[in-house]
Amino acid sequence: AEFLRRELLAPLDMADSIADLPAAQRMPPGHEYYFGRVRRAPRTFDTSGLPYGYLAGSVTDLAHLAILHTDAGRYHGEQVLSEDAVAGLHRPGPPAAGGHYGPGWRIGTLGPVGARIVWHAGAITGYHTIMIAAPDAGWAVAVQQNAWSPLRDGSLNAAGFGVLTLALGGTPDPPPPASATTPLLGLGAVILILTAGLILTARRLVRRASNTHRTWPVLLGAGTAAAAGLLCATGAGLWLPHTVDLDLRHILRFLPDIGHLTITVIILGLALTATATALLVQTLLRLRSRRPAEQA
């Protein structure tokens, strides 16, 4: 925090910036998306995360930072960064979504107007920020929003890209649709199927039907239910986190609605597996006890 104040915040007059936990208490509340609605998010500030994030401030502070990119490293006539340093920041690196990745900045082109842009977006639970500079045009845009979800990054970023496009005389592209509905519906459907399977299996287990002719259908159904429950629990606990490149702990933190549905799928899947396994064992024991009687 002290290094940031000395080397970056003070030279750029970023007076509102927050780099320590006590100052973070004055931040306005952040929000998260939960089943299509927005609710207040838990306040978090990770001081160990300052090398890669969590630095907070006002949109005015971001405007001061943007001036470095539009004025070759100068701020109010003072050379805060050398021109060579700024050129290095703007030098394209490895390919990345929408262009290339330089030293800490994404390098690309603003599609509707064809302007070269340098930009970066960042977010933590409850907050989202994007800063975009068009160095050749002398324009920059910063947008802060006190709501965030990883599945809404595209639509949140679209605000900044749209404003800069308008400033440069273009017509913004329509924002991409949020992709939060599909996983919620998918997990909800799995929960309904698992619930129905669990109820049917539990009823069969409690009834203890004695009809010998139904033994093999019951065994087949119980085996299928046990496998399906285990598959769903494993998929929700292992495959889903791997697909979104987050572990379950982070899904619960950044995508609480999907996280809670995922936990529900795991619990129902394991419950179905356990109930179906009990039905299998019960049916096999009954079948074994009947064979000597049938032979006699």
N, C-alpha and C positions, 0 to 999 in steps of 0.2 A: 504493500500500500504506500509506504513512504517513497519507494523508488518511483512509482507511478506519479505521485504528486510532484516530485522534484523534476522528473525528466519529461513528463507529458502534460499533466493537468495544469500546473502553474504556468509554463510557457505559453500554453494555448488559452489561458484564462477560462478554463473549464471549471468554473466556481461551484457548479451544482453537482459535480461528480461525486460518487460514493465508492470508496474503496476499502471500507472497514465495517465491521458489524454494528458498532454504535450508530454510525451515520445512516446505516441501512434502515433503521427503525422509522425514519421519516418518509420512506417510500410509500406511495399510495398503494392500496391493495391490488394484487393481481387476481386474475380470474382464469378458470379452466373450463373446458367444455365437458358436459356430463349429460349424456343421452339427449343431445340436441339443444340443451339449455346451457347457460353460462352461470357459474357459481363462483364464489370467492375461493381462491386457492390458498393453501397453507403458505405462509411467508418463509422463504428460504434464502440464505445468503452464505455461500461457502467461501470463506476467506482463502482456503487453500486452492480454490478454483480461479483466482485472479489471473494467473498466467494464460488462461484460455477463455475466461468468461466471468460472469457475475459483476463486472464493473458496471455501475449504474450512473445515470445522469439525466440531464434534460436534453430536449431536442436542440436547444441553443448550444450546448456543449458539443453535440454532434456536428452542428453547423461549423463550429470553430475547427473541429478535426477535419471536416471536408475541405476547408480552405487550403490545407496543405496539399491536397490533390489537385486543386484547380489553380494554384498559384506557385507551383514548382517548389513546394516546401517552405514558403514564406507565410508568416502570419503578422499582419499589421506592419509590414516592412521588415520584420526580423526573420533571418534565415534559421528557422527551427530545425529543419532537415535539409541536407544538401540536395542540390538538384540531382546529383548522381544517385543518392539514396531513394529519392522519389521515383526516379526512372527505374530503379531496381524493383520497387514495389509494383510498378506497372508492367513489368516484364512478364509475359505469359510463361507459365510453367507447365506441369502435366495437364493433360485434358481433364476437364471436369464438366459437370452438368451445366449447359449453357455457355460453354467456352473453355477457359483454362484457369488453373489455380496458380497464382503468384505467391510471393512471400506474405501470406496472411490475407490476401485479397483475391477475389474472383475477377478475372479479366474476360470481358466479352463485348458483345454488340447489342445495343438496344434496337431490337428488330424493327419496330414500326418506323424509326427514323434513321437507322443505320449508324448511330453515333457510338464511338468507342466508350465503354463504361468500365469503371472500377467499383466493385461493390462487395458488401458482405452483410449477411443477416445473422442475427443471433437470438437465442431464446433460452429462458429457463422457465420453470413452472410459474405460470401466471403472467409472463411478460414476453413481448416480441419486439425486436428492433431491426430496422434495415437502413443502411446508408448507401447511397449510390451517387457516384461522381462521374460527370462527363468532362474530363479534363480539357479536351480540345474545344468544347463549347463553352467552358467556363461556368457550368451549372452543376449543382449538386442538390440532392434531396435526402432528407432524413425523416423517417416515420417511426413513431413509437406507439405501441398498443399494449394495454394492460390486460391481454388475454392471449392464450396460446394453446395449440395442440400440434404435435408432430404431423398429424394428418391434414392440417390446415395451413401448412407452411406456404404452399403455392398461392392460396387465396390471400393470405396475409401479406406476402411479399408483393402481390400484384398492386397493392395500394401505392407503394413507392415507385414501382416501374411505371404505373399509370400517370402519376403526377409528373415525373420527369419527362415522359413522352409528351404530355400536354405542354409543359414548359418549352419544349423544343419544337413545338408546332405540329406534332403528330396526333394521330388518333390511337388511343390505347387499345391493345388486344383485350378481349373479354377475359376476366379472371377465370382460372381453372376451377371446376367444381370441387367442392370439398369431398374427400373420399372416406368420410367417417361412417356413412350409412351402411355400406356394404358389409364391413366386418361386424357391425352391431347386429344386423339382420341375420348374418350367417351364424354367429354365436347364439343368437336367440333361437334360431331354428334347431340347432343342435341341442340346446337346453330342453326345448319342448319334446324332441324325440327321445332324449335320455329319460326325461320325467315319465313319459308314457311307458317306455320300456321298463323302468324301475317299478312302476305301479303294477303292470301286468305280471312281471316276474315275482314280485312280493305276494300278489294274490295267489299265484300258483303255489308258492312256497307254503303259504298259510293253509290253503285248502287241503294239501296232501292228498290229491286225487288217487284213488286206488284202482282205477281202470287200467288193467294190464295192456290193453290194446293202444293206449295213449302214451306208453312209456317212451317209445323211440321218438315220437314228435316232441315230447317234452325235453328229452335229452338234446335233440337237435336245436330246439329253440333256446334252451338255456346255454348251450355252448356258443351259439351265435351271439346272444346277448352279452355273455361274459367277454367275448372277443371284441365286440363293438364298444363296450364300456371301457375296456383297457385301451383300445385304439384311440378313443376320444380323449381320455385322460392324458395319454402319452402325447397325442398331437397338441393338445392345449398347453401342456406343461413344457414340452421340448420343441416341437416343430414350429409353433406360432412364434415364440420368442426368437428362434433362429431366423425366421423369415423377416421379421422387422428389425433384426440386429439389436435387440434389447433383451436383457434378462427379465424375468417375471417381476422382480423388484422394481425395475425402471418402468415397466409397463404400468404397474399400479401407481407409480408416481406421476408419469407424464400422460398416460391415457387411462384415467381411473375407471371410466365406464367399461372400456374393453377389459381392463384388468379384473374388475369385479365379475364380469361375465366369464372370463377365463377361469377364475377360481371356482365359480359355480359349475362350469363344465368339468373341471378336474374332480370336484367332490361328487357330482352326480355320476360321472364315469366310473370312479372307484366304487361307489355305492352299488351301481348296477353290476359291476364285475363281482363284488362280494356276494350280492344276493343271488345272482345267476350261478355262481360257483356252489353256494349252499344248496340251491335247487338241484344242481347236477349230482352232488354228493348224496343228497336225500333220495333222489330217484335211483341212483346206482345201488344204494344200500337196500332199497325196497325191492329192486329187481333181483338182487342177490338172495334176499330172504325168501322170495317167491319160488325160485327155481327148485329147491329141495321139495317144497310142497307140491309143485306141479309134477315132479318126477315120481313122488310117492303116489 
